[in-house]
Amino acid sequence: MKIDDSLRNEVMPEMVYSLCRLVASRRLSQKEIVRALALGADNEKKIRDSVNKVFNFAQKSGMIRKNEESEIWECLFRDDELLSFRSFRHALFMKAAPNENVRFGKIVQWYLSQDPELLRIEKAEALIQNLPEDILMKDAQNARGFIIWACALGVMQRGYAGAKNRAMNIYPKIDGCISDWLYYEKPFQKGERVLVRDFMQQMRSDCPLLKDTFAGNDINRVLSNALRILDGTGWIRLRYTKDSGDVWHLTRSITRQMTNDVTEIEVLR
């Protein structure tokens, strides 16, 4: 499973989710699937073309496949992964997004390794201009599609920085995908207090897209911000034990005045 390079801004995550749920719940041909998602709009060519793009994307991404014997389409997600959009996005984050052979995973890993204070993106064209040479993306519609899906999967967010009359910025925000990981994968027991090193190693193993958010004992700004948010919202508790032999360092924050040194993370949910 992957997030195919054909991703464009009209292929909305919610539409792909609806498609996967429909395919999982009923035995349908492609024509019946497109008609159902287009709400029966046989004569609305624009609507049917849009649904067909969603269908083709899901097929190319390995989310659905056709049973060659019955000609009926099948969904490759488990039923529990389709219970909600949150469970769907987590499954995509764990299964499809980390694929390093496709552009989406490469861009996410690169983007999360950057300092958001230095890399400011206000629109899709700015993302294209900042990408390293080994990641090719020239189409603004592909870039807009990437941003839409990165926001849906919990690794990006749109918002205003400062005064409301300023342009909307796109910035990394990964507390959502980390809280999904803690909720669905349950890598630690509730109330368990683990060394930061153990937490990081488990997160890197389970969530390879986040592997470049720390190096040595230094946690970059993107992950530091996420851990502080998770601490503030009651998902975890960042702790520091004096004289510990393994101290990790959060990137300094102006808005959240807490210690920048941590040695353990207590999992609260």
Salt bridges, closest charged atoms under 4 A:
ASP4 OD1 - LYS2 NZ 3.54
GLU10 OE2 - ARG8 NE 3.35
GLU10 OE2 - LYS53 NZ 2.99
ASP42 OD2 - ARG35 NH1 2.39
ASP49 OD2 - LYS45 NZ 2.75
GLU71 OE1 - LYS66 NZ 3.44
GLU74 OE1 - ARG65 NE 3.41
ASP80 OD1 - ARG78 NE 2.90
GLU81 OE2 - ARG78 NH1 3.00
GLU81 OE1 - LYS95 NZ 2.91
GLU100 OE2 - LYS211 NZ 2.95
ASP115 OD1 - ARG221 NE 3.03
GLU117 OE1 - ARG120 NH2 3.72
GLU125 OE2 - ARG144 NH1 3.66
ASP139 OD2 - ARG8 NH1 3.34
ASP175 OD1 - LYS173 NZ 2.80
ASP180 OD1 - ARG86 NE 2.65
ASP180 OD2 - ARG89 NE 2.76
GLU185 OE2 - HIS90 NE2 2.77
ASP231 OD2 - ARG237 NE 3.96
ASP246 OD2 - ARG197 NE 2.93
ASP261 OD1 - HIS249 ND1 2.82
GLU264 OE1 - ARG193 NH2 3.48
GLU266 OE1 - ARG239 NH2 2.76
